[in-house]
Amino acid sequence: MTRFILNLMMLILCLAVKNLKKHGKGPCHVFYDDRELKEECGVFGIWGHEQAARLTYYGLHSLQHRGQEGAGIAATDGKRVYDHKGLGLVNDVFDHEQLEKLHGYAAIGHVRYSTQGGNILANVQPLVFRSRKKTLYRSLITATLSMLTN
């Protein structure tokens, strides 16, 4: 499973670099572009901490300037995925009770600034994909600062 996740992350990174090169930008622009300020979304993640969702909440709060339209957090304990998202500022979307329901040692969060798509709940990330085959449950969580096109 770990090898699959690493391969998936490499594929996503390669696609992002390929897309940047297609538009005349080098891979260094993934991290920093000194020509203009771009405040488009924010992603924060934690791995290996019992309060991962709470730390992710604080991380998103510090990234709030990157997006004010919506926020979401998905956490996992290795068996299940727990997620919550909503429209508005981070402290409007989450309260103490909601953070307590996000169990796990790993979490990823996202604050949204829409560059495409409407300001609707369906566009707020992280996106959680769940699948069940017989009694085997699998989930994939993704959050991006870019567009995923089909």
KAHU-V190361 format. One record per residue. N is the residue number from 1. SS is DSSP state (h for helix, s for strand, l for the rest). PHI is phi in degrees with one decimal (NA if undefined). OMEGA is omega in whole degrees, -180 to 180 (* if undefined). Layout:
# KAHU-V190361
n: [N | N]
ss: [SS | SS]
phi: [PHI | PHI]
omega: [OMEGA | OMEGA]
This chain:
# KAHU-V190361
n: [1 | 2 | 3 | 4 | 5 | 6 | 7 | 8 | 9 | 10 | 11 | 12 | 13 | 14 | 15 | 16 | 17 | 18 | 19 | 20 | 21 | 22 | 23 | 24 | 25 | 26 | 27 | 28 | 29 | 30 | 31 | 32 | 33 | 34 | 35 | 36 | 37 | 38 | 39 | 40 | 41 | 42 | 43 | 44 | 45 | 46 | 47 | 48 | 49 | 50 | 51 | 52 | 53 | 54 | 55 | 56 | 57 | 58 | 59 | 60 | 61 | 62 | 63 | 64 | 65 | 66 | 67 | 68 | 69 | 70 | 71 | 72 | 73 | 74 | 75 | 76 | 77 | 78 | 79 | 80 | 81 | 82 | 83 | 84 | 85 | 86 | 87 | 88 | 89 | 90 | 91 | 92 | 93 | 94 | 95 | 96 | 97 | 98 | 99 | 100 | 101 | 102 | 103 | 104 | 105 | 106 | 107 | 108 | 109 | 110 | 111 | 112 | 113 | 114 | 115 | 116 | 117 | 118 | 119 | 120 | 121 | 122 | 123 | 124 | 125 | 126 | 127 | 128 | 129 | 130 | 131 | 132 | 133 | 134 | 135 | 136 | 137 | 138 | 139 | 140 | 141 | 142 | 143 | 144 | 145 | 146 | 147 | 148 | 149 | 150]
ss: [l | h | h | h | h | h | h | h | h | h | h | h | h | h | h | h | h | h | h | h | h | h | l | l | l | l | h | h | h | h | l | l | l | l | l | l | l | l | l | l | l | s | s | s | s | s | s | l | l | l | l | h | h | h | h | h | h | h | h | h | h | h | l | h | h | h | l | l | l | s | s | s | s | s | s | s | l | l | l | l | s | s | s | s | s | s | s | l | l | h | h | h | h | l | l | h | h | h | h | h | l | l | l | l | l | s | s | s | s | s | s | s | l | l | l | l | l | l | l | l | h | h | h | l | l | l | s | s | s | s | s | s | s | l | l | s | s | s | s | s | s | s | l | l | l | l | l | l | l | l]
phi: [NA | -63.7 | -62.3 | -61.5 | -63.9 | -62.1 | -63.1 | -64.4 | -63.7 | -64.1 | -62.7 | -63.0 | -63.2 | -62.6 | -65.4 | -65.6 | -65.0 | -60.2 | -65.3 | -65.9 | -63.6 | -62.0 | -97.1 | 80.3 | -118.4 | -85.3 | -60.5 | -65.4 | -72.9 | -61.3 | -99.8 | -155.6 | -130.7 | -82.0 | -80.3 | -157.4 | -85.1 | -123.7 | -101.8 | -127.9 | 68.9 | -152.0 | -125.6 | -141.5 | -142.0 | -135.6 | -131.5 | 85.4 | -136.2 | -66.0 | -109.9 | -58.3 | -65.1 | -65.6 | -65.4 | -65.4 | -57.1 | -66.7 | -62.7 | -66.5 | -60.9 | -73.5 | -97.9 | -55.6 | -64.4 | -81.0 | -170.6 | -120.5 | -86.1 | -169.3 | -149.5 | -155.4 | -136.7 | -124.0 | -129.2 | -140.1 | -104.2 | 94.0 | -116.2 | -131.5 | -111.5 | -117.1 | -142.1 | -151.2 | -151.1 | -168.0 | -87.2 | 116.3 | -73.4 | -54.5 | -74.3 | -85.9 | -79.8 | -115.0 | -128.6 | -57.3 | -64.4 | -66.7 | -65.3 | -66.0 | -80.2 | -91.9 | -75.8 | 136.7 | -101.8 | -138.7 | -152.6 | -134.6 | -132.1 | -146.9 | -112.5 | -104.5 | -128.8 | -76.0 | -108.7 | -151.0 | 79.6 | -81.0 | -86.3 | -126.7 | -59.5 | -61.6 | -93.1 | -79.8 | -104.6 | -73.1 | -88.3 | -117.7 | -111.9 | -118.7 | -141.7 | -137.3 | -123.9 | 57.9 | -104.3 | -95.4 | -103.0 | -133.3 | -137.9 | -134.0 | -115.7 | -139.0 | -141.1 | -136.4 | -98.3 | -131.4 | -100.4 | -102.4 | -108.2 | -104.8]
omega: [-179 | 179 | 178 | -179 | 178 | 178 | 179 | 179 | 178 | 178 | 180 | 179 | 179 | 178 | 179 | 179 | 178 | 180 | 179 | 179 | 179 | -180 | 175 | 179 | 178 | -178 | -179 | 179 | 175 | -174 | -173 | 175 | -173 | -178 | 180 | 179 | 180 | 178 | -177 | 176 | 176 | 180 | 179 | 180 | 179 | 176 | 172 | 177 | -176 | 177 | -175 | -179 | 180 | 177 | 177 | 176 | 180 | 176 | 178 | 178 | 179 | 177 | -175 | 179 | -179 | 180 | -178 | -174 | -179 | 180 | 178 | 176 | 171 | -179 | 178 | 173 | -178 | 179 | -179 | 174 | 178 | -178 | 175 | 176 | -180 | 178 | 178 | 179 | -177 | -177 | 172 | -177 | -174 | 169 | -174 | -177 | -180 | 178 | 179 | -180 | -179 | -176 | 169 | -179 | 179 | 180 | 173 | -179 | -176 | 168 | -170 | 167 | -171 | 171 | 175 | -179 | -178 | 178 | -179 | -176 | -179 | -179 | 179 | -180 | 5 | 176 | -180 | 178 | -179 | 180 | 178 | 175 | -173 | -179 | -178 | 179 | 176 | 179 | 175 | 178 | 177 | 173 | -175 | 174 | -175 | 178 | 171 | -178 | -179 | *]
